[in-house]
Amino acid sequence: MPVVELSYSRLQKLIGNVSKKQISDSLPFLGLDIESENKDSVRVEYSPNRPDYSTDFGIALGLEGLFGIKTGAIKLNIKKSRNYSISVTPDVSKIRPFVTGIVAKHGKIDDKIIKQFITMQEDLHFGIGRKRKKSSIGIHDLDKISFPLLYTTTNRSHEFTPLHSKKILSISEIISDTNLGKAYGSIIGNSTKIPIILDSNQQTVSFPPIINASVTTVTTKTKNLFVEVTGINKNDAEDMLSVVATILQKAGFVLETVQISGAKNSTPKLEQNKISVTPELINQTLGLNLKTSKIISSLKKSRLDASSKGKQIICTIPAYRFDIFGPMDLVEETALGYGIQNLEPTLSPSQTLGQINPISSELKSLSQIMIGVGYLEALNSSLTSKRILYEMTNRKTENILSVLDSKSQEHTILRDSILPGLLENLSKNIHESYPQKMFETGTVFTLDDPVSEKINFSSISAHQDANFTEIKSVLQSVLKIRFDIQIDTKTITHPSFEEGRCARVMINGKSIGIIGEIDSKIIENYKIRVPVVGFEISLSDSILKSF
């Protein structure tokens, strides 16, 4: 979880007539965990879903609501201007198609504010931006830029002086020689067309998503800012911009629009959203009996606008609160505004004694035996990628279970097999000594109607002398010791295994899985230096079916 260091005295100036104790006592009720504190400073941990809390300005907005100093939604006051514009050329469409921006004027910046802006920027990069892949942000000294701007592409020989450098470098040199280039250059890949923002004097402003130009560096002398956001998704870019705009407004800057045109780009609206919820849902969930008026006032303390319409409460959500998706989120906001400290714990009307789930008990016993014979237990996510699950293991991509809105390229589909994940684990351990032996028990998914879930058991062994006989003896021994089950094997062919070194695992004539020596080409795909053997069986179809 991200952490921000705050100054009590700065917060008091931002909020008004409140004591240090009041602030300290209220921080947890904003969902902030106090990590440490001394005379004037406090370090708090905040949710990545609330990047506005990466600055004391954002936290001050929340505290103002809790204290009742200022309630309701924060409205962005953005002055329309024709002085600032960005034109977008079509050649960025296949690289990083969207750009948006805003101008912030007449503010005061000190070293602490610069530090917080940098923290906010990096948190946005990590969260919404998914390490700058989806979107990235640049904050510039407005007075060093000549408008209008052009968002276009260039080649790798293009030169400018990057941020924190005094040398003119080419794009190729920035990617290969600078820290930011090494960290994020892979986003550009092998593309010959490089996204770039130029001003009207052909001066480089930014090389997104890698680095800004040195000439636009923000300092304590900066009075006016230009903020640009580029990305592959328009909504993500505008979400990022809305956070920055809200913080800058709270910091005392006057906001002005930047006109965006060309290649399906448009000027950002940063509009508020509306979500409805019933008082019944809120009261039932929280175990309260609040009047509609009390729910509305609680939502306003959470810096949302709310009003009643018939049996519904219509809530207005500021653009920067993109963490609010539906009614249940409004239940949480009501609880925060009402005061978590005011919720009284109650005993459940029915009391039961907990006990270990029988299936969990069986899996634990199985794990203990595997550990006893020298295997390490792995725990991989049920969400994986097409690359890991199919492409690297030469498996057919039939009936893929994809998620609707993945937050990571490595977590796009539900797994139907455990073995590929274990091979991926091996590939990440190639610098460790052999033998390497791992196992995992976990859930796999099948596209039925509805989607079915099963528990599988998989294991791999990697060393110079790994062979079919070894892994078969491990499986036989473990199942015999724990479940008194005898297995048979029947030779088959499988794209992930060596020809003639692969077999079905049978119990009482029924196939429950597969075992064998992993195909040498697949081992090469993972850059593993030794032979690998493995198996995967369905426990749900055999051992656990009676539970």
C-alpha positions as CSV (number, residue, x, y, z in Angstrom):
1,M,0.0,0.0,0.0
2,P,1.3,3.5,-0.8
3,V,2.3,5.8,2.0
4,V,2.4,9.6,2.2
5,E,4.0,11.8,4.8
6,L,1.8,14.7,6.1
7,S,2.4,17.8,8.2
8,Y,-0.2,18.5,10.8
9,S,0.6,22.3,10.6
10,R,0.1,22.3,6.8
11,L,-3.2,20.4,7.2
12,Q,-4.4,22.9,9.8
13,K,-3.7,25.7,7.4
14,L,-5.6,24.0,4.7
15,I,-8.6,22.9,6.8
16,G,-9.0,25.8,9.3
17,N,-9.7,25.8,13.0
18,V,-9.0,22.2,14.0
19,S,-6.5,20.7,16.4
20,K,-3.8,18.2,15.7
21,K,-5.6,15.7,17.9
22,Q,-8.8,16.1,15.9
23,I,-6.9,15.5,12.7
24,S,-5.0,12.5,14.1
25,D,-8.2,11.0,15.5
26,S,-10.1,11.5,12.2
27,L,-7.5,10.1,9.7
28,P,-8.5,6.5,10.2
29,F,-12.1,7.4,9.5
30,L,-11.1,8.4,6.0
31,G,-9.7,4.9,5.5
32,L,-6.2,6.0,6.2
33,D,-3.9,3.8,8.4
34,I,-1.4,5.8,10.6
35,E,2.0,4.2,10.2
36,S,4.0,6.5,12.4
37,E,3.9,10.1,13.8
38,N,5.9,12.6,15.7
39,K,5.5,16.2,16.8
40,D,4.4,17.7,13.5
41,S,4.4,14.9,10.9
42,V,2.5,11.7,10.3
43,R,2.9,8.9,7.8
44,V,-0.3,7.4,6.6
45,E,-1.1,4.4,4.3
46,Y,-3.8,4.9,1.8
47,S,-5.7,2.8,-0.8
48,P,-4.4,2.9,-4.4
49,N,-8.0,3.5,-5.3
50,R,-7.7,7.0,-3.8
51,P,-4.7,8.7,-5.5
52,D,-6.1,12.0,-4.4
53,Y,-4.9,11.0,-0.9
54,S,-1.3,11.0,-2.1
55,T,-1.2,14.8,-1.2
56,D,-2.2,16.7,1.8
57,F,-4.6,18.8,-0.4
58,G,-6.6,15.7,-1.2
59,I,-6.7,14.6,2.4
60,A,-7.7,18.1,3.5
61,L,-10.7,17.8,1.2
62,G,-11.8,14.6,2.9
63,L,-11.2,16.0,6.4
64,E,-13.2,19.1,5.6
65,G,-16.2,16.9,4.9
66,L,-15.9,14.8,8.0
67,F,-15.6,17.9,10.2
68,G,-18.6,19.5,8.4
69,I,-16.5,22.5,7.3
70,K,-17.3,22.0,3.6
71,T,-19.6,19.2,2.4
72,G,-20.9,18.0,-0.9
73,A,-19.2,17.3,-4.1
74,I,-16.1,19.2,-5.1
75,K,-16.9,21.1,-8.3
76,L,-14.2,21.8,-10.8
77,N,-14.2,25.4,-11.8
78,I,-12.6,25.3,-15.2
79,K,-12.5,28.5,-17.2
80,K,-12.9,28.1,-21.0
81,S,-9.9,29.3,-22.9
82,R,-9.0,29.5,-26.6
83,N,-5.3,30.2,-25.8
84,Y,-4.3,26.6,-25.3
85,S,-4.7,23.7,-27.8
86,I,-3.2,20.4,-28.8
87,S,-3.6,19.0,-32.3
88,V,-3.3,15.2,-32.8
89,T,-2.0,13.6,-35.9
90,P,-3.4,10.3,-37.2
91,D,-0.1,8.4,-36.9
92,V,-0.3,8.2,-33.1
93,S,-3.6,6.1,-33.4
94,K,-1.8,2.8,-33.4
95,I,0.7,3.7,-30.7
96,R,-0.7,5.8,-28.0
97,P,-3.8,7.4,-29.5
98,F,-5.2,9.7,-26.8
99,V,-4.0,12.9,-25.2
100,T,-5.7,15.3,-22.9
101,G,-4.7,18.2,-20.7
102,I,-5.4,21.2,-18.6
103,V,-3.7,24.6,-17.6
104,A,-3.4,25.7,-14.0
105,K,-2.4,29.3,-13.3
106,H,-1.5,31.7,-10.4
107,G,-0.4,29.1,-7.9
108,K,2.4,29.0,-5.3
109,I,4.8,26.0,-5.3
110,D,7.4,25.1,-2.7
111,D,9.6,22.1,-2.3
112,K,7.1,20.1,-0.3
113,I,4.4,20.7,-2.9
114,I,6.7,19.6,-5.7
115,K,7.5,16.4,-3.7
116,Q,3.8,15.7,-3.3
117,F,3.1,16.3,-7.0
118,I,5.8,13.8,-7.9
119,T,4.3,11.3,-5.4
120,M,0.8,11.8,-6.9
121,Q,2.2,11.5,-10.4
122,E,3.9,8.1,-9.6
123,D,0.9,6.8,-7.8
124,L,-1.3,7.6,-10.8
125,H,1.2,5.9,-13.1
126,F,1.2,2.8,-11.0
127,G,-2.6,2.6,-10.4
128,I,-4.7,4.0,-13.3
129,G,-1.7,4.0,-15.6
130,R,-0.7,0.4,-14.9
131,K,3.0,1.3,-14.8
132,R,2.4,3.9,-17.6
133,K,1.2,1.3,-20.1
134,K,-2.4,2.5,-20.1
135,S,-1.8,6.2,-19.3
136,S,0.9,8.5,-18.1
137,I,1.1,12.1,-17.0
138,G,3.5,15.0,-17.5
139,I,3.5,18.2,-15.4
140,H,5.3,21.2,-17.0
141,D,6.1,24.9,-16.4
142,L,3.5,26.5,-18.7
143,D,5.6,29.7,-19.2
144,K,8.3,27.6,-20.9
145,I,6.0,26.4,-23.6
146,S,4.7,28.0,-26.8
147,F,1.2,27.0,-27.9
148,P,-0.4,25.5,-29.9
149,L,1.0,22.0,-29.3
150,L,1.3,19.1,-31.6
151,Y,0.9,15.5,-30.5
152,T,2.6,13.4,-33.2
153,T,5.3,10.8,-33.9
154,T,9.0,11.0,-34.6
155,N,11.8,8.5,-35.1
156,R,14.4,7.2,-32.6
157,S,17.1,9.7,-33.8
158,H,15.0,12.6,-32.6
159,E,17.0,14.6,-30.0
160,F,16.2,16.8,-26.9
161,T,17.5,17.3,-23.4
162,P,15.4,15.1,-21.1
163,L,14.4,15.9,-17.5
164,H,17.3,15.7,-14.9
165,S,19.9,15.9,-17.7
166,K,22.1,18.6,-19.1
167,K,23.0,16.6,-22.3
168,I,21.1,16.4,-25.5
169,L,20.1,12.7,-26.1
170,S,18.4,10.9,-28.9
171,I,15.3,8.8,-28.2
172,S,17.4,5.7,-28.6
173,E,19.9,6.9,-26.0
174,I,17.1,7.9,-23.6
175,I,15.7,4.4,-23.8
176,S,19.0,2.6,-23.5
177,D,20.9,4.9,-21.1
178,T,18.5,6.6,-18.7
179,N,16.8,5.0,-15.7
180,L,13.3,5.9,-16.9
181,G,14.1,4.7,-20.4
182,K,15.3,1.4,-19.1
183,A,12.3,1.0,-16.8
184,Y,9.6,2.0,-19.3
185,G,11.1,1.7,-22.8
186,S,9.5,-1.7,-23.3
187,I,6.1,0.1,-23.6
188,I,7.3,1.5,-26.9
189,G,8.6,-1.9,-28.0
190,N,10.3,-2.1,-31.3
191,S,8.1,0.6,-32.9
192,T,9.9,2.9,-35.4
193,K,7.3,5.6,-34.7
194,I,7.7,7.3,-31.3
195,P,5.0,9.5,-29.7
196,I,6.2,13.1,-29.0
197,I,4.6,16.4,-27.9
198,L,6.1,19.5,-29.7
199,D,5.3,23.2,-29.1
200,S,4.8,25.8,-31.8
201,N,8.6,26.4,-31.9
202,Q,9.2,22.7,-32.6
203,Q,10.6,22.4,-29.0
204,T,10.1,19.0,-27.4
205,V,7.8,19.2,-24.5
206,S,7.4,15.5,-23.6
207,F,8.3,12.0,-24.8
208,P,5.4,10.0,-23.4
209,P,5.2,7.7,-21.6
210,I,8.9,7.9,-20.7
211,I,10.1,11.4,-19.8
212,N,9.5,15.2,-20.0
213,A,11.9,17.6,-21.6
214,S,14.3,19.4,-19.2
215,V,13.2,22.8,-20.4
216,T,9.7,22.5,-18.8
217,T,11.0,21.4,-15.4
218,V,8.7,22.6,-12.5
219,T,10.6,24.6,-9.8
220,T,9.7,26.7,-6.8
221,K,9.7,29.7,-9.2
222,T,7.0,28.1,-11.4
223,K,3.6,30.0,-11.2
224,N,1.7,28.4,-14.0
225,L,1.4,24.7,-15.0
226,F,0.5,22.7,-18.0
227,V,-0.6,19.1,-17.4
228,E,-0.8,16.6,-20.2
229,V,-1.9,13.0,-20.0
230,T,-1.5,10.4,-22.8
231,G,-2.8,6.9,-23.0
232,I,-4.4,4.0,-24.9
233,N,-7.8,4.6,-23.3
234,K,-9.6,8.0,-23.3
235,N,-11.5,7.3,-20.1
236,D,-8.4,6.3,-18.1
237,A,-6.6,9.4,-19.3
238,E,-9.4,11.7,-18.2
239,D,-9.7,9.9,-14.9
240,M,-6.1,10.6,-14.3
241,L,-6.5,14.3,-15.3
242,S,-9.5,14.7,-13.0
243,V,-7.4,13.8,-10.0
244,V,-4.7,16.3,-10.9
245,A,-7.2,19.0,-11.7
246,T,-9.0,18.5,-8.3
247,I,-5.7,18.7,-6.4
248,L,-4.5,21.7,-8.3
249,Q,-7.7,23.6,-7.6
250,K,-7.5,22.8,-3.9
251,A,-3.8,24.0,-4.0
252,G,-5.1,27.4,-5.2
253,F,-4.5,27.2,-8.9
254,V,-7.0,28.6,-11.4
255,L,-7.9,26.0,-14.0
256,E,-8.3,26.7,-17.8
257,T,-9.3,24.4,-20.6
258,V,-7.0,23.0,-23.2
259,Q,-8.7,22.4,-26.6
260,I,-7.9,18.9,-28.0
261,S,-8.6,18.0,-31.6
262,G,-7.7,15.4,-34.2
263,A,-7.6,11.6,-34.6
264,K,-10.7,10.9,-32.5
265,N,-9.5,13.1,-29.6
266,S,-11.7,15.7,-28.0
267,T,-11.5,18.3,-25.2
268,P,-12.0,16.7,-21.8
269,K,-15.3,17.3,-20.0
270,L,-14.5,15.8,-16.6
271,E,-18.2,15.4,-15.9
272,Q,-19.8,14.3,-12.7
273,N,-21.6,10.9,-12.7
274,K,-24.9,9.9,-11.0
275,I,-25.7,6.7,-9.1
276,S,-28.9,5.8,-7.3
277,V,-29.3,3.9,-4.1
278,T,-32.2,3.0,-1.8
279,P,-32.2,3.9,1.9
280,E,-33.3,0.3,2.5
281,L,-30.1,-1.1,1.1
282,I,-28.0,1.3,3.1
283,N,-29.8,0.6,6.4
284,Q,-30.0,-3.2,5.8
285,T,-26.3,-3.4,5.1
286,L,-25.1,-1.2,7.9
287,G,-27.7,-2.5,10.5
288,L,-29.0,1.0,11.0
289,N,-32.3,2.8,10.8
290,L,-31.3,6.1,9.3
291,K,-33.7,8.6,7.9
292,T,-33.2,9.6,4.3
293,S,-32.2,13.1,5.4
294,K,-29.5,11.6,7.6
295,I,-28.2,9.4,4.8
296,I,-28.0,12.4,2.5
297,S,-26.1,14.5,5.0
298,S,-23.7,11.5,5.6
299,L,-23.0,11.2,1.8
300,K,-22.4,15.0,1.7
301,K,-19.8,14.6,4.5
302,S,-18.0,12.1,2.2
303,R,-17.8,14.9,-0.4
304,L,-20.6,13.7,-2.6
305,D,-23.9,15.4,-3.5
306,A,-27.1,13.6,-2.8
307,S,-30.8,14.3,-3.0
308,S,-34.0,12.2,-2.7
309,K,-36.2,11.3,-5.6
310,G,-39.2,9.1,-4.8
311,K,-37.8,6.0,-3.0
312,Q,-34.3,6.6,-4.4
313,I,-31.4,8.7,-3.3
314,I,-29.6,10.2,-6.3
315,C,-25.9,10.7,-5.7
316,T,-23.6,12.9,-7.7
317,I,-20.1,11.6,-8.0
318,P,-17.2,13.9,-8.8
319,A,-15.0,12.9,-11.8
320,Y,-12.0,12.2,-9.6
321,R,-14.0,9.6,-7.6
322,F,-13.7,6.9,-10.2
323,D,-13.4,4.3,-7.4
324,I,-17.2,4.6,-6.9
325,F,-19.0,2.1,-9.3
326,G,-22.4,1.3,-7.8
327,P,-24.8,1.3,-4.8
328,M,-22.6,-0.8,-2.5
329,D,-19.8,1.9,-2.8
330,L,-22.4,4.4,-1.6
331,V,-23.1,2.3,1.4
332,E,-19.5,2.5,2.4
333,E,-19.5,6.3,1.8
334,T,-22.5,6.6,4.0
335,A,-20.8,4.7,6.7
336,L,-17.7,7.0,6.5
337,G,-19.8,10.1,6.6
338,Y,-22.0,8.8,9.4
339,G,-18.9,7.9,11.3
340,I,-17.4,4.5,11.7
341,Q,-16.9,5.2,15.3
342,N,-20.7,5.6,15.7
343,L,-21.5,2.1,14.5
344,E,-22.2,-0.2,17.4
345,P,-21.1,-3.8,17.3
346,T,-23.9,-6.4,17.8
347,L,-23.8,-10.1,18.2
348,S,-25.1,-12.3,15.4
349,P,-28.6,-13.6,16.1
350,S,-27.4,-17.1,15.4
351,Q,-24.1,-18.4,16.8
352,T,-22.2,-21.4,15.4
353,L,-18.9,-23.1,16.1
354,G,-16.5,-23.0,13.2
355,Q,-14.7,-26.1,12.0
356,I,-12.2,-27.0,9.3
357,N,-13.7,-27.6,5.9
358,P,-13.2,-31.4,5.1
359,I,-11.8,-30.6,1.6
360,S,-9.3,-28.1,3.1
361,S,-8.3,-30.7,5.6
362,E,-7.6,-33.2,2.8
363,L,-5.6,-30.7,0.8
364,K,-3.6,-29.8,3.8
365,S,-2.7,-33.4,4.4
366,L,-1.7,-33.8,0.7
367,S,0.5,-30.7,0.9
368,Q,2.2,-32.0,4.0
369,I,3.1,-35.3,2.3
370,M,4.4,-33.5,-0.8
371,I,6.6,-31.2,1.4
372,G,7.8,-34.3,3.2
373,V,9.1,-35.8,-0.1
374,G,11.0,-32.6,-0.9
375,Y,8.6,-30.5,-2.9
376,L,7.9,-26.8,-2.4
377,E,4.3,-25.6,-2.5
378,A,3.4,-22.8,-5.0
379,L,0.4,-20.5,-4.8
380,N,-0.4,-18.9,-8.2
381,S,-3.4,-16.8,-9.1
382,S,-6.4,-18.4,-10.8
383,L,-6.2,-15.5,-13.3
384,T,-3.4,-15.8,-15.8
385,S,-2.6,-14.9,-19.4
386,K,-3.1,-16.5,-22.8
387,R,0.7,-16.5,-23.2
388,I,1.3,-18.5,-20.0
389,L,-1.7,-20.8,-20.3
390,Y,-1.6,-21.7,-24.0
391,E,1.1,-20.1,-26.2
392,M,4.1,-21.1,-24.1
393,T,2.8,-24.7,-23.6
394,N,1.6,-25.3,-27.1
395,R,-2.0,-25.9,-25.9
396,K,-5.1,-25.3,-28.0
397,T,-6.9,-22.1,-27.2
398,E,-10.4,-23.4,-27.0
399,N,-13.2,-22.1,-24.8
400,I,-11.1,-19.3,-23.2
401,L,-12.7,-17.8,-20.1
402,S,-11.8,-14.1,-20.4
403,V,-12.4,-11.4,-17.8
404,L,-14.4,-8.3,-18.9
405,D,-12.0,-5.6,-17.6
406,S,-8.6,-6.8,-16.7
407,K,-6.3,-4.6,-14.7
408,S,-3.2,-6.4,-15.9
409,Q,-2.0,-8.1,-19.1
410,E,-0.9,-11.1,-17.1
411,H,-4.3,-11.6,-15.5
412,T,-6.8,-11.7,-18.4
413,I,-8.2,-15.3,-18.3
414,L,-9.2,-17.9,-15.8
415,R,-7.0,-20.9,-15.8
416,D,-8.1,-24.4,-16.9
417,S,-4.8,-26.0,-15.9
418,I,-2.3,-25.5,-13.1
419,L,0.8,-27.0,-14.8
420,P,1.6,-23.9,-17.1
421,G,1.8,-21.7,-14.0
422,L,4.3,-24.0,-12.4
423,L,6.4,-23.9,-15.5
424,E,6.3,-20.1,-15.4
425,N,7.5,-20.4,-11.8
426,L,10.5,-22.5,-13.0
427,S,11.3,-19.9,-15.7
428,K,11.6,-17.2,-13.0
429,N,13.9,-19.4,-11.0
430,I,16.4,-20.2,-13.8
431,H,19.3,-18.6,-11.9
432,E,18.7,-20.9,-8.9
433,S,20.4,-24.3,-8.5
434,Y,18.7,-27.6,-9.4
435,P,16.9,-29.8,-8.6
436,Q,13.7,-27.6,-8.3
437,K,10.6,-29.4,-7.3
438,M,7.2,-27.7,-6.9
439,F,3.5,-28.6,-6.5
440,E,0.2,-26.7,-6.3
441,T,-3.4,-27.6,-5.4
442,G,-6.0,-25.1,-6.6
443,T,-9.1,-24.2,-8.6
444,V,-9.4,-24.6,-12.3
445,F,-12.3,-23.5,-14.5
446,T,-14.2,-25.0,-17.4
447,L,-16.6,-23.2,-19.8
448,D,-19.8,-25.1,-19.1
449,D,-23.2,-23.7,-18.4
450,P,-22.7,-22.4,-15.8
451,V,-18.9,-22.2,-15.5
452,S,-17.7,-25.2,-13.5
453,E,-14.9,-25.2,-10.9
454,K,-12.7,-28.1,-10.0
455,I,-9.7,-28.7,-7.7
456,N,-6.6,-29.9,-9.4
457,F,-3.3,-31.2,-8.1
458,S,-0.2,-30.6,-10.2
459,S,3.6,-31.1,-9.7
460,I,6.8,-30.6,-11.6
461,S,10.4,-31.7,-11.0
462,A,13.3,-30.1,-12.8
463,H,16.9,-31.5,-12.8
464,Q,19.4,-33.2,-15.1
465,D,18.1,-36.7,-14.5
466,A,14.3,-36.0,-14.4
467,N,12.3,-38.7,-16.1
468,F,8.9,-40.3,-16.4
469,T,9.6,-43.1,-13.9
470,E,10.5,-40.5,-11.2
471,I,7.4,-38.4,-11.4
472,K,5.1,-41.5,-11.7
473,S,6.6,-43.0,-8.5
474,V,6.0,-39.7,-6.7
475,L,2.4,-39.6,-7.7
476,Q,1.8,-43.2,-6.9
477,S,3.4,-43.0,-3.5
478,V,1.6,-39.8,-2.5
479,L,-1.9,-41.1,-3.5
480,K,-1.2,-44.5,-1.9
481,I,0.1,-43.0,1.4
482,R,-2.7,-40.5,1.9
483,F,-5.7,-42.0,0.2
484,D,-4.8,-45.7,-0.4
485,I,-5.5,-45.2,-4.1
486,Q,-3.7,-47.2,-6.9
487,I,-3.3,-45.6,-10.2
488,D,-2.7,-46.9,-13.7
489,T,-1.2,-45.1,-16.7
490,K,-2.1,-45.4,-20.5
491,T,0.3,-43.9,-23.1
492,I,-1.1,-41.0,-25.1
493,T,0.2,-38.0,-27.1
494,H,-0.1,-34.4,-25.8
495,P,1.3,-31.2,-27.3
496,S,2.9,-30.2,-24.0
497,F,4.7,-33.5,-23.5
498,E,7.4,-35.5,-25.3
499,E,6.2,-38.1,-27.8
500,G,6.2,-41.6,-26.1
501,R,6.8,-40.1,-22.7
502,C,3.3,-39.1,-21.8
503,A,0.4,-41.0,-20.3
504,R,-3.1,-40.7,-18.9
505,V,-3.5,-41.2,-15.2
506,M,-6.3,-43.7,-14.5
507,I,-8.2,-44.7,-11.4
508,N,-10.6,-47.7,-11.8
509,G,-10.5,-47.2,-15.6
510,K,-11.4,-43.5,-15.4
511,S,-9.0,-40.8,-16.7
512,I,-8.3,-38.2,-14.0
513,G,-5.3,-36.4,-15.5
514,I,-2.0,-36.5,-17.4
515,I,1.7,-37.2,-16.5
516,G,4.9,-37.2,-18.4
517,E,8.1,-35.5,-19.6
518,I,7.7,-31.9,-20.7
519,D,8.4,-31.3,-24.4
520,S,12.0,-30.0,-25.0
521,K,10.7,-27.1,-27.2
522,I,8.5,-25.9,-24.4
523,I,11.4,-26.1,-22.0
524,E,13.4,-23.9,-24.4
525,N,10.4,-21.5,-24.5
526,Y,10.8,-21.0,-20.8
527,K,14.7,-20.9,-21.0
528,I,14.9,-23.8,-18.5
529,R,18.3,-25.5,-18.6
530,V,17.4,-29.0,-17.5
531,P,14.7,-31.7,-18.3
532,V,11.3,-31.2,-16.6
533,V,8.7,-33.8,-15.7
534,G,5.2,-33.2,-14.3
535,F,1.7,-34.3,-13.8
536,E,-1.8,-32.8,-13.2
537,I,-4.8,-34.7,-12.0
538,S,-8.3,-33.7,-11.0
539,L,-9.0,-34.2,-7.3
540,S,-12.6,-33.2,-7.8
541,D,-13.2,-36.1,-10.2
542,S,-11.6,-38.7,-7.9
543,I,-10.6,-38.2,-4.3
544,L,-12.7,-35.3,-3.3
545,K,-15.9,-36.2,-5.1
546,S,-17.5,-37.6,-1.9
547,F,-17.1,-34.4,0.1
